[in-house]
Structure formats: structure tokens, C-alpha cells
Amino acid sequence: MSNAAVPVRVTRARIESVDLLRGVIMVLMALDHVRDFVGARISPINLATTTVPLFFTRWITHFCAPTFFLLMGTGACLARARRSKAELSRFLWTRGLWLIFVELVPLRCLGFQFNFDYRVTLLFILWALGWAMIALSALIYLPDWAIATVGVVMITTHNLLDSVQSNNPFFNLLHAPGVVFDIRQHVGFVAYPLIPWIGVTAVGYTLGRIYGWPADRRKRFLLRMSVGLSAAFVILRAINVYGDPSRWSAQKSATFTLVSFLNTTKYPPSLLFLLMTLGPAMLGLWIFDGRTPQLLRPALIIGKVPMFYYVLHIPLIHLIALILCFARYGHVYWVFQSPTLADYPFAAPPGWGLSLPGIYLVWVMVVVLLYPLCRWFAGVKQRHTAAWLSYL
């Protein structure tokens, strides 16, 4: 039998450090959603009511969205190795449309809100990821320097619009969280305005080019970027003039003053918020470059199937909230109701909410339950090359 008759299966190479960092932030993201569903309805960033442990439980999850948008752009750049520019552009806008659909239909009705009444519709991260992909499908036809410039300009200048007061839905979609429609007791609210997130994705795309560099050069670049972004955050935040609509101030203790310093704005992500989070993201890529600690191998698996993990973890957390509700109150009708924005993701019963240790326990349980499913699906994606698998 000739060698020509032997089928050769081509598998795509993956950058483990990218998958590993993505997996770590996906695990952290579940902590924030567990707190949303089973924690008390207390704002963790309101300095008048929060506690230090509650604030940092929220703060550590701030790294999730910026890192995910950054790595989505990086992944798109790495995909150029197996797709032409036209093929990549087509994949980005079709997958972008798919993410928007998933956000608005199955995940909204069967995940966040266990109902089909559309009384409240929040445009969350998949909505913004979808539009960022669609925007990137056009941007990739520009030179790399132009893509990077677009991204950096969006990130660094969008806070110039902070003083603009507008109820225009188009303005809210692009820059300021707010209501985009309110019709006959059906309200839509955009939580992830698009301009800065598209900017982060564009920067992530150009970052992907460094994975064609020699390892030493790449690691030096990542470390310098990490130090530079983190230093820029500390300096600009200390000056307290530009980069975030919320200024820090001296508080009742040194610890709470630190909390005020770190309490930057996520909706929309301010320049300082992105500097604060993307600097450590670069550090993570530097630390994980060329090595995956054994303890983090499960996170690597999750990072290979982030969409699969995301789509499963929301309904699982909501189901756990339903079980806890029944165990405590004997009724569960609250968890099917979301009549107003204030009640999102569901109308909490009186006295609702676990303590922080309970929240962390549920978080660990969610990740442990999802890991075997993610490992199975990662194996499916590795063994098969069906086009539809790239959408999950």
C-alpha cells in the first residue's frame, strides 16, 4: 500500500497559553454569576454598603470580560493560519450573528430568565461579542497598524463622551448603558455598549501577531506590556483627572481607600478599567507562555470550549437557585419572574441570598459539575472537524 493512499488527518495547532488564560477567566466568571443568582441583592461596588470581601469577590471577576474580548481578537488572528482573509471575515460575521441570537433567544429564555415573556431584555456580553466579531470581520481588511490604531483610539478616547447626557438609544448602544426600548411594559437595556469592547477586540487581533515571533521576543513584549499598562493605570488613577467618570477619594480606612482606588467603571469599561485589567491579562499570557501548571489543566480544557461552558453554566446556576429557593421557601415562582430591571435576573424572595462562603461553595460545585462535560466536548472538537463545531 503506497503512502499516498494513507489518509493524513490535519489537526489545528492551539496556543496553550491563550486557552489556559481563557479557561481561568471563564472559571472566575462563574463566580460573578453565582453571586448574581444566589447572593443577597447588595451592590458589591457601593462603598456605603459593601464589605471588603464582597468587593474583592466582584473585583476579581472584572478581569473576565476584557480578557475574553482581547483573546477573542487574538483567536481570530490565529485563525488566519487556516483560513483566507475572506473566509475568516465570513466566519466572524456569521458567528457574530449566532452569538447575538443565542443571547436574545435561548440564553435569555432558558438561562438568565426561565420565562418567555420578554418583560426585561438585557443586552449582555454575547451581544457585545457578536457585534465585536461583526466589526472585526470588516476591520481585518485594514493593515495591522490601522486595526491597532482603531482599537487604541476607541479605548483611550471614548471617555471624552462621559459628559454627554443623552437618552438616544443609538448613543446607549455605542457608549452609555441605558434603555434602548420601552414599549408596553417590555424594556430593553444595553449593559455592554459597543465602542470600547470593539476596541479591545481590535487590539487583541493585532496582539495575535506576536505568536509568530520567537519565544524570547514574545515573552519580553508581553512582560513589558503588562508592566506598562499596569503602571499607566496607577499613574492615571492617582492623577484622578481623566480615564474614568468615577473619581477615587480618601475613605474611612486605608483599606477602603484602596477599594475606592480600584473601583473603576465597567459599564461602559473606562480607560482605567481596561488598563487595570488588561495589564494583568498580559502578565497571565507571559506566565503561561510555554508552560501549563498541572493544577490548572482543568482550566485549559475549559478554555478550549468557552462557548460551550458559558451556555451551560447560566442555566445550571439558575437551576441551583431554583432548588435553593424551594428548599427554603417551599415555592419557586419567584425564580420565573423578572418584571423589572431592578428584579433582574429574577424577583428575589424576601430575605434572599447566601453568605459569601455559601456563594463560593456553589461556585466550586458549578465548575466541578461542568468540567466533565467540557472535557467530553473538547474531545469531540479535537476528533471532528465539522464546521458547526466552531460555533460552540
C-alpha positions as CSV (number, residue, x, y, z in Angstrom):
1,M,0.0,0.0,0.0
2,S,1.5,3.3,-1.0
3,N,1.9,6.2,1.4
4,A,-0.4,8.3,-0.9
5,A,-3.2,6.0,0.0
6,V,-2.9,6.6,3.7
7,P,-5.2,9.4,4.9
8,V,-3.5,12.1,6.9
9,R,-5.6,13.9,9.4
10,V,-4.6,17.5,9.9
11,T,-5.3,19.0,13.3
12,R,-5.1,22.6,14.1
13,A,-2.4,23.8,16.5
14,R,-3.6,25.7,19.5
15,I,-1.7,28.2,21.7
16,E,-2.0,26.7,25.1
17,S,-1.3,29.9,27.0
18,V,-4.3,31.6,25.3
19,D,-6.6,28.6,26.0
20,L,-5.3,28.4,29.6
21,L,-5.8,32.1,30.4
22,R,-9.3,32.0,28.7
23,G,-10.2,29.0,30.9
24,V,-9.0,30.7,34.1
25,I,-11.2,33.7,33.4
26,M,-14.2,31.5,32.5
27,V,-13.9,29.8,35.9
28,L,-13.8,33.2,37.6
29,M,-16.7,34.5,35.6
30,A,-18.9,31.7,37.0
31,L,-18.2,33.2,40.5
32,D,-19.8,36.5,39.5
33,H,-22.9,34.8,38.0
34,V,-23.3,32.6,41.1
35,R,-23.2,35.8,43.2
36,D,-25.9,37.4,41.0
37,F,-28.2,34.4,41.3
38,V,-27.8,33.1,44.9
39,G,-26.3,36.1,46.7
40,A,-28.1,38.9,48.5
41,R,-29.1,41.8,46.4
42,I,-26.4,44.1,47.7
43,S,-24.2,46.1,45.4
44,P,-20.6,45.0,45.9
45,I,-19.2,48.2,44.5
46,N,-21.3,50.6,46.6
47,L,-18.8,51.8,49.2
48,A,-21.6,52.7,51.6
49,T,-22.9,49.2,51.9
50,T,-20.3,46.8,50.7
51,T,-17.7,44.9,52.6
52,V,-14.1,44.3,51.6
53,P,-14.5,40.6,50.9
54,L,-17.7,41.3,48.9
55,F,-15.9,44.0,46.9
56,F,-13.0,41.8,46.0
57,T,-15.3,38.9,45.1
58,R,-16.7,41.2,42.5
59,W,-13.4,42.9,41.6
60,I,-11.5,39.7,40.8
61,T,-14.2,38.9,38.2
62,H,-13.6,42.3,36.5
63,F,-10.7,40.6,34.6
64,C,-13.1,38.3,32.8
65,A,-14.8,40.4,30.1
66,P,-11.8,42.5,29.0
67,T,-9.6,39.4,28.8
68,F,-12.2,37.4,26.9
69,F,-12.7,40.2,24.3
70,L,-8.9,40.6,23.9
71,L,-8.4,36.8,23.4
72,M,-11.4,36.6,21.0
73,G,-9.4,39.0,18.8
74,T,-6.2,37.1,19.3
75,G,-8.0,33.8,18.4
76,A,-9.3,35.4,15.2
77,C,-5.8,36.4,14.2
78,L,-4.5,32.9,14.9
79,A,-7.3,31.5,12.7
80,R,-5.7,33.3,9.7
81,A,-3.3,30.3,9.6
82,R,-6.0,28.0,8.4
83,R,-8.4,30.5,6.7
84,S,-8.1,33.0,3.9
85,K,-9.0,36.6,4.8
86,A,-12.3,36.3,3.0
87,E,-13.1,33.0,4.8
88,L,-12.2,34.5,8.2
89,S,-14.4,37.6,7.5
90,R,-17.3,35.4,6.6
91,F,-16.8,33.2,9.7
92,L,-16.6,36.3,12.0
93,W,-19.8,37.9,10.9
94,T,-21.8,34.6,10.8
95,R,-20.6,33.6,14.3
96,G,-21.3,37.2,15.5
97,L,-24.9,36.9,14.3
98,W,-25.1,33.5,16.0
99,L,-23.9,34.9,19.3
100,I,-26.4,37.7,19.2
101,F,-29.2,35.1,18.5
102,V,-28.0,32.9,21.4
103,E,-28.0,35.9,23.8
104,L,-31.5,37.1,22.8
105,V,-33.4,33.7,22.5
106,P,-32.2,30.5,24.2
107,L,-29.9,32.0,26.8
108,R,-32.3,34.8,27.7
109,C,-35.3,32.5,28.0
110,L,-33.7,29.2,29.2
111,G,-30.8,30.6,31.1
112,F,-30.9,34.0,32.7
113,Q,-34.7,34.3,33.0
114,F,-36.6,30.9,32.8
115,N,-39.5,32.7,31.0
116,F,-40.6,33.7,27.6
117,D,-42.4,37.0,28.3
118,Y,-39.5,39.4,27.3
119,R,-40.6,41.8,30.0
120,V,-36.9,42.6,30.6
121,T,-34.2,42.0,28.0
122,L,-30.6,42.8,28.9
123,L,-28.0,43.0,26.1
124,F,-25.1,41.3,27.8
125,I,-21.7,40.0,26.9
126,L,-22.7,37.7,24.0
127,W,-24.5,40.6,22.4
128,A,-21.3,42.7,22.5
129,L,-19.1,39.8,21.5
130,G,-21.3,39.3,18.5
131,W,-21.1,42.9,17.3
132,A,-17.4,43.0,18.0
133,M,-16.9,40.0,15.8
134,I,-19.0,41.6,13.0
135,A,-17.0,44.8,13.3
136,L,-13.7,42.8,13.2
137,S,-15.0,41.0,10.1
138,A,-14.6,44.3,8.3
139,L,-11.5,45.6,10.2
140,I,-9.4,42.7,9.1
141,Y,-9.1,44.1,5.6
142,L,-7.1,47.0,7.0
143,P,-3.4,46.9,7.7
144,D,-2.4,45.7,11.1
145,W,-1.2,49.2,12.2
146,A,-4.6,50.6,11.2
147,I,-6.5,47.9,13.2
148,A,-4.4,48.6,16.2
149,T,-4.9,52.4,15.8
150,V,-8.7,52.0,15.6
151,G,-8.6,49.8,18.8
152,V,-6.3,52.1,20.8
153,V,-8.3,55.2,19.8
154,M,-11.6,53.6,20.8
155,I,-10.1,52.6,24.2
156,T,-8.3,55.8,25.1
157,T,-10.8,58.5,23.8
158,H,-14.3,57.1,24.5
159,N,-14.3,58.6,28.0
160,L,-14.4,62.1,26.3
161,L,-18.1,61.3,25.8
162,D,-18.7,60.8,29.5
163,S,-20.1,64.3,29.9
164,V,-22.7,63.8,27.2
165,Q,-26.2,63.3,28.5
166,S,-28.4,61.6,26.0
167,N,-31.4,59.2,26.0
168,N,-30.8,58.4,22.4
169,P,-30.9,54.5,22.0
170,F,-28.1,54.6,19.4
171,F,-25.9,56.5,21.8
172,N,-26.6,54.0,24.5
173,L,-25.8,51.1,22.2
174,L,-22.4,52.6,21.4
175,H,-21.3,54.3,24.6
176,A,-23.6,54.6,27.6
177,P,-25.6,51.8,29.3
178,G,-29.2,52.6,29.2
179,V,-32.7,51.8,27.9
180,V,-32.9,51.2,24.2
181,F,-36.6,50.5,24.1
182,D,-39.5,50.6,26.5
183,I,-42.8,49.5,24.9
184,R,-45.9,48.3,26.7
185,Q,-44.1,47.0,29.8
186,H,-41.3,45.5,27.7
187,V,-38.0,47.1,28.3
188,G,-34.6,46.5,26.6
189,F,-31.4,47.7,28.4
190,V,-27.9,47.6,26.9
191,A,-25.3,46.7,29.6
192,Y,-22.4,46.3,27.2
193,P,-22.0,49.4,24.9
194,L,-20.0,48.5,21.9
195,I,-17.3,51.1,21.2
196,P,-14.8,50.2,23.9
197,W,-15.4,46.4,23.5
198,I,-14.8,46.6,19.8
199,G,-11.6,48.5,20.5
200,V,-10.4,45.7,22.9
201,T,-11.2,43.1,20.2
202,A,-9.2,45.0,17.6
203,V,-6.2,45.3,19.9
204,G,-6.5,41.6,20.6
205,Y,-6.4,40.8,16.9
206,T,-3.1,42.6,16.4
207,L,-1.7,41.0,19.6
208,G,-2.2,37.7,17.8
209,R,0.8,38.5,15.5
210,I,3.2,38.1,18.4
211,Y,2.6,34.3,18.3
212,G,4.6,34.2,15.1
213,W,7.6,35.7,16.9
214,P,10.5,33.8,18.6
215,A,9.5,32.9,22.1
216,D,12.0,35.1,23.9
217,R,10.9,38.2,21.9
218,R,7.3,37.4,22.5
219,K,7.7,37.0,26.3
220,R,9.7,40.2,26.6
221,F,6.9,42.0,24.8
222,L,4.2,40.6,27.0
223,L,6.1,41.4,30.2
224,R,6.8,45.0,29.0
225,M,3.2,45.5,28.0
226,S,2.0,44.1,31.4
227,V,4.2,46.5,33.3
228,G,3.5,49.4,31.1
229,L,-0.3,49.1,31.2
230,S,-0.3,48.5,34.9
231,A,1.9,51.5,35.6
232,A,-0.3,53.6,33.3
233,F,-3.3,52.6,35.4
234,V,-1.6,53.5,38.7
235,I,-0.3,56.9,37.4
236,L,-3.5,58.0,35.7
237,R,-5.7,56.8,38.5
238,A,-3.6,58.7,41.0
239,I,-3.8,61.9,39.0
240,N,-7.6,61.4,39.2
241,V,-8.5,63.6,36.2
242,Y,-9.2,61.5,33.1
243,G,-10.0,57.9,32.3
244,D,-12.9,57.1,34.5
245,P,-16.2,59.0,35.3
246,S,-15.9,57.9,38.9
247,R,-13.1,59.6,40.9
248,W,-11.4,57.9,43.9
249,S,-11.3,59.5,47.3
250,A,-9.9,59.0,50.8
251,Q,-12.2,56.8,52.8
252,K,-12.7,55.8,56.4
253,S,-9.7,53.5,56.4
254,A,-6.7,52.7,54.2
255,T,-8.3,49.5,53.0
256,F,-11.4,51.3,51.9
257,T,-9.3,54.0,50.2
258,L,-7.7,51.2,48.2
259,V,-11.2,49.9,47.4
260,S,-12.1,53.4,46.1
261,F,-8.9,53.5,44.0
262,L,-9.7,50.1,42.4
263,N,-13.4,50.8,42.0
264,T,-13.3,51.8,38.3
265,T,-16.2,51.8,35.9
266,K,-17.1,48.7,33.9
267,Y,-20.3,49.9,32.3
268,P,-19.0,51.1,29.9
269,P,-15.4,49.9,30.5
270,S,-13.4,53.0,31.2
271,L,-9.9,53.5,30.0
272,L,-8.7,53.0,33.6
273,F,-10.8,49.8,34.0
274,L,-9.2,48.4,30.8
275,L,-5.7,49.4,31.9
276,M,-6.3,47.8,35.3
277,T,-7.5,44.5,33.8
278,L,-5.5,44.1,30.6
279,G,-2.2,44.7,32.3
280,P,-2.6,41.5,34.4
281,A,-4.0,39.7,31.4
282,M,-0.7,40.3,29.6
283,L,1.1,39.1,32.7
284,G,-1.0,35.9,32.6
285,L,-0.1,35.3,28.9
286,W,3.6,35.8,29.9
287,I,3.4,33.5,32.9
288,F,1.6,30.7,30.9
289,D,3.7,31.0,27.8
290,G,5.3,27.6,27.3
291,R,4.1,26.1,30.5
292,T,0.8,24.8,31.9
293,P,0.8,24.1,35.6
294,Q,-0.7,20.7,36.4
295,L,-3.1,22.3,38.9
296,L,-4.6,24.4,36.0
297,R,-5.0,21.6,33.5
298,P,-8.8,21.6,34.0
299,A,-8.9,25.3,33.2
300,L,-7.0,24.6,30.0
301,I,-9.8,22.2,29.0
302,I,-12.5,24.7,29.8
303,G,-10.6,27.3,27.8
304,K,-10.8,25.2,24.7
305,V,-14.6,25.2,24.8
306,P,-15.5,28.6,26.3
307,M,-18.8,29.0,24.4
308,F,-20.0,25.5,25.5
309,Y,-19.1,26.3,29.1
310,Y,-20.8,29.7,29.0
311,V,-24.1,28.4,27.5
312,L,-24.3,25.6,30.1
313,H,-23.2,27.5,33.2
314,I,-26.0,30.1,33.3
315,P,-29.0,27.6,33.3
316,L,-27.1,25.4,35.8
317,I,-26.7,28.3,38.2
318,H,-30.3,29.3,37.7
319,L,-31.4,25.8,38.4
320,I,-29.4,25.7,41.6
321,A,-31.0,28.9,42.7
322,L,-34.4,27.3,42.0
323,I,-33.5,24.3,44.2
324,L,-32.3,26.6,47.0
325,C,-35.5,28.6,46.7
326,F,-37.7,25.6,47.0
327,A,-35.6,24.2,49.9
328,R,-36.0,27.4,51.9
329,Y,-39.5,28.7,50.9
330,G,-41.4,25.7,49.5
331,H,-42.2,27.8,46.4
332,V,-40.2,28.6,43.3
333,Y,-42.5,31.1,41.4
334,W,-40.0,33.9,42.2
335,V,-37.3,32.5,40.0
336,F,-39.5,32.5,37.0
337,Q,-40.4,36.2,37.3
338,S,-38.4,39.2,36.1
339,P,-40.9,42.0,35.9
340,T,-38.5,45.0,36.1
341,L,-34.8,45.8,35.7
342,A,-34.4,46.0,39.4
343,D,-35.6,42.4,39.7
344,Y,-33.0,41.0,37.2
345,P,-32.3,38.1,36.8
346,F,-35.4,37.2,38.8
347,A,-37.6,38.6,41.6
348,A,-35.8,37.6,44.8
349,P,-38.0,36.3,47.6
350,P,-37.8,38.1,51.0
351,G,-34.5,37.6,52.8
352,W,-32.9,36.0,49.7
353,G,-29.2,35.4,49.5
354,L,-26.4,33.1,50.7
355,S,-23.5,34.3,52.6
356,L,-20.1,34.6,50.9
357,P,-18.9,31.2,52.0
358,G,-22.1,29.7,50.5
359,I,-21.6,31.6,47.3
360,Y,-18.1,30.2,47.0
361,L,-19.3,26.7,47.7
362,V,-21.9,26.9,45.0
363,W,-19.3,28.3,42.6
364,V,-17.0,25.4,43.2
365,M,-19.9,23.0,42.7
366,V,-20.8,24.6,39.4
367,V,-17.3,24.3,38.0
368,V,-16.9,20.7,39.2
369,L,-20.2,19.7,37.6
370,L,-19.3,21.3,34.2
371,Y,-15.7,20.1,33.9
372,P,-16.5,16.5,32.8
373,L,-18.9,17.9,30.1
374,C,-16.3,20.3,28.9
375,R,-13.6,17.6,28.8
376,W,-16.0,15.4,26.7
377,F,-16.9,18.3,24.3
378,A,-13.2,19.3,23.9
379,G,-12.5,15.7,22.8
380,V,-15.4,15.9,20.3
381,K,-13.9,19.1,18.8
382,Q,-10.5,17.5,18.7
383,R,-11.7,14.4,16.9
384,H,-14.1,16.0,14.4
385,T,-13.8,18.9,12.0
386,A,-17.5,19.6,11.3
387,A,-18.0,23.3,10.6
388,W,-20.8,23.7,13.1
389,L,-18.5,22.8,16.0
390,S,-16.6,26.1,15.5
391,Y,-19.8,27.9,16.6
392,L,-19.8,26.3,20.1
